[in-house]
Amino acid sequence: MFELPEYTILARQINKTLVGKTVKKGNLGNSPHKFVWYNRKHEEFTKLTRGKVIGKAWVQGRWLIVPCEPGYNLVLGECGGKILYHPADSELPEKYHLWIEFEDGSSSTITTQMWGAMELFEAGKEQERQYIKGMRVTPVEKAFTFKYFSALIDDLLKGEKRSTKGLLTQDQLIPGLGNASAQDILFRAHLLPRRALSDLSTGQRHDLYDSIVDTVREIIDQGGRNDEVDLFGKPGGYVRLMDSKAAGKPCPECGTKIQKMQYLGGACYFCPKCQV
Ligand SMILES: [Zn+2]
């Protein structure tokens, strides 16, 4: 699944490669997929995007917004899979869920593996969409300060019991993160995924905050995770510390065997000695 860093890389590449291109034909997918959310029929999508010019894309959490100017915004949300650019006369993937052909012969396809939204809104209306509307501050924004982060935890402590992993992956409390980056964030913060937020000392809140900001920045600086590909089909350079390959191997810090457990809808990998 794309998370905030991968979408950030894709937006940058779209802004260098696709901005200014005129849409010749926008097509919905050639492969039915139950969990792709469209808000337009194929004919309508084609009609509304024809002749539109790609504008400067931006990211909000796990949502990528690509203007089709004038008047519309293409919204790609919560996707895992591939968002690819194809120069003129190059081969397309066999299956795709969106294909935008440009007048210069190049095109772009979007293929998702699990699910994802591929919707076209009148510009500005996407801000009213569920999950975008009322989105909390994301870790790449200036407003994501330690003061904000600590107040968020205080606020959550008034409600249901939450763990560190829950903070990172549930209910878009910190939008843009997901199960992949959460593992490394927790390892670097030396906190277990099940650790209750209510137990964190001020120092541990600082460690967690620093780890979120630093990990997100590092993944972006390295061009995204190496288990995802960019607009040109190239894997990112960030190698996760804690993933399925790490399970059973020695911890990079202390040598203890890395353990795996299922928790909150996904596998967790952690060091039972370094993380408390
Ligand atoms: Zn360790």
Residues whose N, C-alpha, C, O or C-beta is under 5 A from the ligand:
A	BS01	ZN	C251 E253 C254 G255 T256 C271 K273 C274
